């Protein structure tokens, strides 16, 4: 996640951003290449509709917490639409968050829309190996909020689906991506994704580490969800998970703030 509102950063960081923009102008030809790659992979997803789908899941979730950093009173309510699917050619993941904060002194509520679209193309598979599959990966991050901030970031890189020998481990992956950021200097990101389930208990989430950015500090974001699936208990057709999400975010948005925030979570799968 590369949401990085420069308007809320210290003045020293803002001055660095202005200086860095001069360098970015000289590298402006690179970003269209990243845009083209994301578009090409998206077209590949659409044109491969005849390919076999191996797995698909779509969900909507409601999240509430009151200990978030850099928002009014620490309060955020988030509604998320999320989709993930695996295909014979690779896979796709996307989500869109709609966030709303508490009212400020003028009775205005902070509102934000943020999303990511992440296709991957299978390059090579391996049998009986810790690395199951190597992928070409891309990611498009977009967002805007009621403070007037907006962004469009593009990431490209290489990733691997992993065979982790832990009972109940459903999936795991690791990626190294280069980010062409809209409002700050470019950087790199390591992303780990995992999912574990046993006896209706579910633990899944991601770890992001963003580094090598002269504008802002390195960031570490650890974001697990711990849930229980009520589908069998309620005797319903769809998965209904309840539990919590915990967000540990060191140097949030590249600032000095570190976030430790638990949130209540309800998630319905279709």
C-alpha positions as CSV (number, residue, x, y, z in Angstrom):
1,X,0.0,0.0,0.0
2,X,1.6,3.3,-1.2
3,X,-1.0,5.8,0.0
4,X,1.2,8.8,0.9
5,X,-0.6,12.1,1.3
6,X,2.1,14.8,1.0
7,X,-0.3,17.4,2.3
8,X,-0.1,15.8,5.7
9,X,3.7,15.3,5.8
10,X,6.2,17.6,7.6
11,X,7.5,20.7,5.7
12,X,10.9,19.2,5.4
13,X,9.5,16.2,3.6
14,X,7.4,18.3,1.4
15,X,10.5,20.3,0.3
16,X,12.3,17.0,-0.5
17,X,9.3,16.0,-2.6
18,X,9.5,19.2,-4.6
19,X,13.2,18.7,-5.3
20,X,12.7,15.0,-6.2
21,X,10.0,16.0,-8.7
22,X,12.8,17.5,-10.9
23,X,14.5,14.1,-11.0
24,X,11.2,12.4,-11.7
25,X,10.6,14.6,-14.8
26,X,13.8,13.2,-16.3
27,X,12.5,9.7,-15.7
28,X,8.9,10.5,-16.9
29,X,9.3,8.1,-19.9
30,X,9.5,5.1,-17.5
31,X,6.1,5.5,-15.9
32,X,4.1,5.0,-19.2
33,X,6.0,1.7,-19.6
34,X,4.6,0.6,-16.2
35,X,1.2,1.8,-17.2
36,X,1.4,-0.1,-20.4
37,X,2.4,-3.3,-18.6
38,X,-0.5,-3.0,-16.2
39,X,-2.9,-2.4,-19.1
40,X,-1.4,-5.3,-21.1
41,X,-1.8,-7.7,-18.2
42,X,-5.3,-6.5,-17.7
43,X,-6.1,-7.1,-21.3
44,X,-4.6,-10.6,-21.0
45,X,-6.9,-11.3,-18.1
46,X,-10.0,-10.2,-20.2
47,X,-8.8,-12.0,-23.4
48,X,-8.2,-15.2,-21.5
49,X,-11.8,-15.6,-20.3
50,X,-11.9,-18.9,-22.1
51,X,-9.1,-20.3,-19.9
52,X,-9.9,-22.5,-16.9
53,X,-10.7,-20.8,-13.6
54,X,-9.2,-22.7,-10.8
55,X,-10.5,-20.7,-7.8
56,X,-12.6,-17.6,-7.3
57,X,-13.8,-15.7,-4.2
58,X,-15.6,-12.4,-3.8
59,X,-16.4,-10.8,-0.5
60,X,-17.6,-7.7,1.2
61,X,-16.5,-6.7,4.7
62,X,-17.1,-4.1,7.4
63,X,-14.3,-3.0,9.6
64,X,-14.4,-0.6,12.5
65,X,-11.5,0.7,14.8
66,X,-10.8,3.8,16.9
67,X,-7.1,3.8,17.3
68,X,-5.8,4.7,13.8
69,X,-3.0,7.2,13.4
70,X,-3.3,10.4,11.4
71,X,-7.1,10.5,11.3
72,X,-9.6,12.4,13.4
73,X,-10.0,10.8,16.9
74,X,-8.3,7.7,15.5
75,X,-11.7,6.5,14.2
76,X,-12.2,4.7,10.8
77,X,-15.1,2.7,9.4
78,X,-14.2,0.8,6.2
79,X,-16.3,-1.1,3.8
80,X,-14.3,-3.3,1.4
81,X,-15.2,-5.1,-1.8
82,X,-12.6,-7.8,-2.5
83,X,-12.0,-10.4,-5.3
84,X,-9.4,-13.0,-5.9
85,X,-9.2,-15.7,-8.5
86,X,-6.7,-18.1,-9.9
87,X,-6.6,-19.2,-13.5
88,X,-4.5,-21.4,-15.7
89,X,-2.7,-18.3,-17.0
90,X,-2.1,-16.7,-13.6
91,X,-4.5,-14.8,-11.4
92,X,-6.0,-11.5,-10.4
93,X,-6.7,-9.7,-7.1
94,X,-8.4,-6.5,-6.5
95,X,-10.1,-4.6,-3.7
96,X,-11.8,-1.2,-3.2
97,X,-12.0,0.4,0.3
98,X,-14.5,3.1,1.2
99,X,-13.3,4.7,4.4
100,X,-15.1,7.2,6.7
101,X,-13.7,8.9,9.8
102,X,-15.1,10.8,12.7
103,X,-16.4,14.4,12.5
104,X,-13.9,17.2,13.0
105,X,-14.4,20.5,14.8
106,X,-16.4,21.8,11.8
107,X,-18.6,18.7,11.7
108,X,-17.0,17.4,8.5
109,X,-16.3,13.7,8.1
110,X,-13.1,12.5,6.4
111,X,-13.9,10.2,3.5
112,X,-11.6,8.3,1.2
113,X,-11.7,5.8,-1.6
114,X,-8.7,3.6,-2.1
115,X,-8.2,0.5,-4.3
116,X,-5.6,-1.9,-5.8
117,X,-5.8,-4.0,-8.9
118,X,-3.1,-6.7,-9.1
119,X,-2.9,-9.2,-12.0
120,X,-0.2,-11.8,-12.4
121,X,0.9,-13.9,-15.3
122,X,2.4,-17.3,-14.8
123,X,6.0,-17.7,-16.1
124,X,7.0,-21.1,-14.8
125,X,5.7,-23.8,-12.5
126,X,7.7,-26.3,-10.5
127,X,6.8,-29.8,-9.1
128,X,7.6,-30.9,-5.6
129,X,9.4,-27.6,-4.8
130,X,9.1,-24.9,-2.2
131,X,8.5,-22.4,-5.1
132,X,5.4,-23.6,-6.9
133,X,5.1,-20.9,-9.5
134,X,7.0,-17.8,-10.7
135,X,4.9,-14.9,-11.9
136,X,5.2,-11.6,-13.6
137,X,3.3,-9.2,-11.4
138,X,1.8,-5.7,-11.7
139,X,-0.2,-3.5,-9.4
140,X,-2.2,-0.3,-9.9
141,X,-3.0,1.7,-6.7
142,X,-5.5,4.5,-6.9
143,X,-7.2,6.7,-4.3
144,X,-8.7,10.1,-3.4
145,X,-10.1,11.7,-0.3
146,X,-12.2,14.6,0.9
147,X,-9.1,16.6,1.7
148,X,-8.4,16.9,-2.0
149,X,-5.6,14.4,-2.2
150,X,-5.4,11.9,-5.1
151,X,-2.9,9.4,-6.4
152,X,-2.2,6.8,-9.1
153,X,0.8,4.5,-8.4
154,X,2.1,1.7,-10.7
155,X,4.1,-1.3,-9.5
156,X,5.8,-4.0,-11.5
157,X,8.0,-6.9,-10.5
158,X,8.4,-10.6,-9.9
159,X,6.6,-12.9,-7.5
160,X,6.4,-16.5,-6.4
161,X,3.6,-18.7,-5.1
162,X,5.1,-20.8,-2.3
163,X,4.5,-24.3,-0.9
164,X,4.8,-23.8,2.8
165,X,4.8,-27.1,4.7
166,X,2.5,-26.0,7.5
167,X,-0.8,-27.9,8.2
168,X,-3.7,-25.8,7.2
169,X,-1.7,-23.3,5.0
170,X,-3.9,-22.6,2.0
171,X,-1.6,-20.2,0.2
172,X,1.5,-18.1,0.5
173,X,3.4,-15.8,-1.9
174,X,6.3,-13.4,-1.9
175,X,6.8,-10.5,-4.4
176,X,9.4,-7.9,-5.1
177,X,8.0,-4.8,-6.9
178,X,9.3,-1.5,-8.1
179,X,6.8,1.4,-7.5
180,X,6.4,4.3,-9.8
181,X,4.7,6.7,-7.3
182,X,2.5,9.6,-8.2
183,X,3.4,12.0,-5.3
184,X,6.7,10.8,-3.9
185,X,9.9,9.4,-5.2
186,X,9.8,5.9,-6.6
187,X,10.6,3.0,-4.2
188,X,10.7,-0.8,-3.9
189,X,8.3,-3.0,-2.0
190,X,8.5,-6.6,-0.7
191,X,5.1,-8.1,-0.1
192,X,4.3,-11.4,1.6
193,X,0.7,-12.8,1.5
194,X,-0.6,-15.8,3.4
195,X,-3.7,-17.7,4.3
196,X,-4.2,-20.4,6.9
197,X,-7.4,-22.2,8.0
198,X,-8.3,-25.1,10.3
199,X,-11.5,-26.1,12.1
200,X,-13.2,-22.9,10.8
201,X,-10.5,-20.7,12.3
202,X,-8.9,-18.4,9.7
203,X,-5.7,-16.3,9.8
204,X,-4.8,-14.4,6.7
205,X,-3.2,-11.2,5.7
206,X,-0.1,-9.5,4.3
207,X,3.2,-7.9,5.2
208,X,4.5,-4.9,3.2
209,X,8.0,-3.5,3.5
210,X,8.6,-0.3,1.4
211,X,12.2,0.9,1.2
212,X,14.8,2.9,-0.8
213,X,12.8,6.2,-0.9
214,X,14.7,9.4,-0.2
215,X,11.5,11.4,0.4
216,X,10.1,9.3,3.3
217,X,11.1,6.7,5.9
218,X,11.0,3.0,5.2
219,X,7.6,1.5,6.1
220,X,6.7,-1.8,7.6
221,X,3.0,-2.8,7.5
222,X,1.8,-6.0,9.1
223,X,-1.9,-6.6,8.7
224,X,-3.3,-10.0,9.8
225,X,-7.0,-10.9,10.1
226,X,-8.0,-13.4,12.7
227,X,-11.5,-14.8,12.0
228,X,-14.0,-17.6,12.7
229,X,-16.2,-19.0,9.9
230,X,-19.8,-19.2,11.1
231,X,-21.1,-20.9,8.0
232,X,-21.5,-24.4,9.5
233,X,-22.8,-23.1,12.8
234,X,-25.5,-21.0,11.1
235,X,-26.2,-23.6,8.4
236,X,-26.0,-21.0,5.6
237,X,-24.7,-21.3,2.0
238,X,-22.1,-18.6,2.2
239,X,-19.0,-18.1,4.4
240,X,-19.6,-15.5,7.1
241,X,-16.5,-14.7,9.1
242,X,-16.3,-12.6,12.3
243,X,-13.2,-11.6,14.1
244,X,-10.6,-8.8,14.2
245,X,-8.0,-7.2,12.1
246,X,-4.8,-5.9,13.6
247,X,-2.7,-3.2,11.8
248,X,0.9,-2.6,12.8
249,X,2.3,0.1,10.6
250,X,5.8,1.5,11.4
251,X,6.4,4.9,9.9
252,X,2.9,5.2,8.5
253,X,2.9,7.0,5.2
254,X,6.7,7.4,5.7
255,X,6.2,9.7,8.8
256,X,7.4,9.2,12.4
257,X,4.0,7.7,13.4
258,X,3.6,4.1,14.2
259,X,0.1,2.5,14.2
260,X,-1.0,-0.3,16.5
261,X,-4.7,-0.7,15.8
262,X,-7.1,-3.6,16.4
263,X,-10.5,-3.4,14.6
264,X,-13.7,-5.4,14.7
265,X,-14.4,-7.3,11.4
266,X,-17.4,-8.9,9.7
267,X,-16.8,-10.5,6.3
268,X,-19.4,-12.1,3.9
269,X,-18.2,-14.2,1.0
270,X,-20.3,-14.8,-2.2
